[in-house]
Amino acid sequence: MQLILKILKFEFSNVLRSKWVLFFFMFFFLTSYALFSFENNTPKALLSLFNLIIYLVPLICLIFGTMYFYNSREYIEMILCQPIPRSALYIGLFAGTALPLVLSLVSGIIIPFILFGNFSEGVKLILLLVTVGSVLTLLSVAIAFLISTKITDKVKGLSISIFFWLITAIAFDGFLLLIAYLFQEYPVEKVLLALTFLNPLDLSRTLFMLNFDISALLGLTGALFKKFYGSDFGIVISSFSLVLWILLPFLIGLKSFKQKDF
């Protein structure tokens, strides 16, 4: 545990000085500042901010996590020359990379909300928003580390990370709509519902929307959740699935890291 904390402390301070993290913080700070200061309706401003988070946070974290792991290869090789367990190194690297991003995102949203937000309308919503954003950050870094561990070539690994984002953020809903159109004469709702668990972005969107019953913004997958499970059970299912989306890539990446020949 002490080794993990030492590696985490070093990586945390190193990542915190990165220009990527500064950009991450400034972008969401300025965006939140603009939305909260010019929009009188706080829930509406948070919904606009959520639409940015659901697409930009996974993209930025995937690219940053992938590039950071590849750029740390010499450091990893040097550390592995010491009598240090590989699991401690991987956990420290992951936590030291993900936590500064989470801190930057949360502070970039919370500070403008404290200054300009309506506490009577938006406290519960802002807490849910930063929770969803933090989960997306953690799972994106976990997937980035998994890809970087499995793929040795930097260009190929980065391409796979961007391709994963394109599939989950853009192409996946179109794929579900295509299935619904091609098999419209058949009861495919349960199949579409099962496929929803393959996309963490749709799960995050569903979790956010179900909490506040915003039916018009649920989308196809969120509407299916609401139809079959209702709000409470849908929230539990989507939350549990998002936790799995963090744990599974992390554990698979950890296993691959232990076996990898550097």
Secondary structure as GFF3:
##gff-version 3
##sequence-region A 1 262
A	DSSP	alpha_helix	2	16	.	.	.	ID=ss1
A	DSSP	alpha_helix	19	38	.	.	.	ID=ss2
A	DSSP	alpha_helix	42	71	.	.	.	ID=ss3
A	DSSP	alpha_helix	73	80	.	.	.	ID=ss4
A	DSSP	alpha_helix	86	116	.	.	.	ID=ss5
A	DSSP	alpha_helix	119	150	.	.	.	ID=ss6
A	DSSP	alpha_helix	154	166	.	.	.	ID=ss7
A	DSSP	pi_helix	167	171	.	.	.	ID=ss8
A	DSSP	alpha_helix	172	182	.	.	.	ID=ss9
A	DSSP	alpha_helix	189	196	.	.	.	ID=ss10
A	DSSP	alpha_helix	200	212	.	.	.	ID=ss11
A	DSSP	three_ten_helix	215	217	.	.	.	ID=ss12
A	DSSP	alpha_helix	219	228	.	.	.	ID=ss13
A	DSSP	alpha_helix	230	259	.	.	.	ID=ss14
###
